[in-house]
Amino acid sequence: MAGKGSMSTGSSVSDENPVVSFFDEHPINEGEILSKLKDAGKDLDHLAPEDLFPFDQDHYGALEATDALAALLGLNAASKVLDVCSGMGGTSRYLAWKYGCRVVGADLTATRVAGAVNLTAMAGLADRVSYVQADACALELRGESFDAAVGQESFLHIPDKAALLASLHRVLKPGGGLAFTDWIAFPQLSDGERRQLREGIAAQHIAGMEEYRALLNGAGFRVTHGEDLSAQWKVILRERLEMFKSLEAETVRRFGRERHEKYIGAYTFFVDLIDNGRLGGGRFHAVKL
Ligand SMILES: C[S@@+](CC[C@H](N)C(=O)[O-])C[C@H]1O[C@@H](n2cnc3c(N)ncnc32)[C@H](O)[C@@H]1O
């Protein structure tokens, strides 16, 4: 089932990159989304974008979480949006479908980009949504070409947040908005726990709320919104852990039992840290000065 969507390849990325390896064997992937669609009785040759939404949103809080970012950004049909770390493309497809935006997704992991291209073509959105395989810290996209940028549960995988924000600042138009959600570290999070999160879930660096504000200010943004989502995430992430457990047969079949057990172990550790108030989530909106 090959789609005809558009993808261009940026810098070459080694398979040894721990983030790429992690996402190459992620329980949510193109094959898993397609098998869920089949199980739901959908005809894969005649998919509507909304058929995918129950299965393709790889962030916390489903479509409502994306609507919250869209509201902060004031998105509409005239908006050109960059979906930073676009993964399987759930966010970009939803924004194009619901708000009529044109969207470019950028993601480091070639298998995620290929999946996003395919799913987007199958959903009939390739005229409005395209993808590039690129490191978000070194985007080769035209400067000042986007009205807005969105990111969901991805920046934790990027160690150099200053480089990321400089890259996003460059491609946004003056006055353009950046809205994102991400994991947030609280002061109790120890170095050992950070190391375990790096090894288990490829969490390269988790910033704190104030750290994010300082980084955004330092990169030439004015922060207009910073919200602690930890209480909501506590509930959502327990449910998500159960969802990943329910994918056992599928994950074991695709990647082996060891991978499934390692993932569930790391995810349980992560969810426990949220329960214990050492880790949480934040939502930000900032405007390019
Ligand atoms: C949790 S997934 C994203 C999910 C997506 N935002 C969604 O809501 O469906 C995180 C993504 O970040 C991407 N990523 C991690 N580091 C990156 C980087 N430096 N540049 C671009 N993408 C990156 C990974 O390849 C992965 O696809």
The ligand as an SDF file (V2000), in Angstrom:
LIG
                    3D

 27 29  0  0  0  0  0  0  0  0999 V2000
    6.4990   11.1820   20.0240 C   0  0  0  0  0  0  0  0  0  0  0  0
    7.0180   11.2570   18.3630 S   0  0  0  0  0  0  0  0  0  0  0  0
    6.1250   12.5790   17.6550 C   0  0  0  0  0  0  0  0  0  0  0  0
    4.7110   12.4420   17.5850 C   0  0  0  0  0  0  0  0  0  0  0  0
    3.9770   13.4760   16.8010 C   0  0  0  0  0  0  0  0  0  0  0  0
    4.3110   14.8150   17.2560 N   0  0  0  0  0  0  0  0  0  0  0  0
    2.5040   13.2130   16.9790 C   0  0  0  0  0  0  0  0  0  0  0  0
    1.9030   13.9370   17.7710 O   0  0  0  0  0  0  0  0  0  0  0  0
    1.9650   12.2890   16.3690 O   0  0  0  0  0  0  0  0  0  0  0  0
    8.6000   12.0430   18.4580 C   0  0  0  0  0  0  0  0  0  0  0  0
    9.2370   12.2500   17.0980 C   0  0  0  0  0  0  0  0  0  0  0  0
   10.3470   13.1430   17.2500 O   0  0  0  0  0  0  0  0  0  0  0  0
   11.2570   12.8280   16.2380 C   0  0  0  0  0  0  0  0  0  0  0  0
   12.5470   13.4720   16.5330 N   0  0  0  0  0  0  0  0  0  0  0  0
   13.3420   13.2600   17.5990 C   0  0  0  0  0  0  0  0  0  0  0  0
   14.4450   14.0450   17.5320 N   0  0  0  0  0  0  0  0  0  0  0  0
   14.3030   14.8010   16.4070 C   0  0  0  0  0  0  0  0  0  0  0  0
   15.1070   15.8060   15.7990 C   0  0  0  0  0  0  0  0  0  0  0  0
   16.2700   16.2120   16.3250 N   0  0  0  0  0  0  0  0  0  0  0  0
   14.6500   16.3670   14.6680 N   0  0  0  0  0  0  0  0  0  0  0  0
   13.4820   15.9700   14.0930 C   0  0  0  0  0  0  0  0  0  0  0  0
   12.6930   15.0030   14.6270 N   0  0  0  0  0  0  0  0  0  0  0  0
   13.1000   14.4220   15.7730 C   0  0  0  0  0  0  0  0  0  0  0  0
   11.3010   11.3170   16.2610 C   0  0  0  0  0  0  0  0  0  0  0  0
   11.8360   10.7900   15.0830 O   0  0  0  0  0  0  0  0  0  0  0  0
    9.8150   10.9950   16.4510 C   0  0  0  0  0  0  0  0  0  0  0  0
    9.1740   10.7390   15.2390 O   0  0  0  0  0  0  0  0  0  0  0  0
  1  2  1  0
  2  3  1  0
  2 10  1  0
  3  4  1  0
  4  5  1  0
  5  6  1  0
  5  7  1  0
  7  8  2  0
  7  9  1  0
 10 11  1  0
 11 12  1  0
 11 26  1  0
 12 13  1  0
 13 14  1  0
 13 24  1  0
 14 15  1  0
 14 23  1  0
 15 16  2  0
 16 17  1  0
 17 18  1  0
 17 23  2  0
 18 19  1  0
 18 20  2  0
 20 21  1  0
 21 22  2  0
 22 23  1  0
 24 25  1  0
 24 26  1  0
 26 27  1  0
M  CHG  2   2   1   9  -1
M  END
$$$$
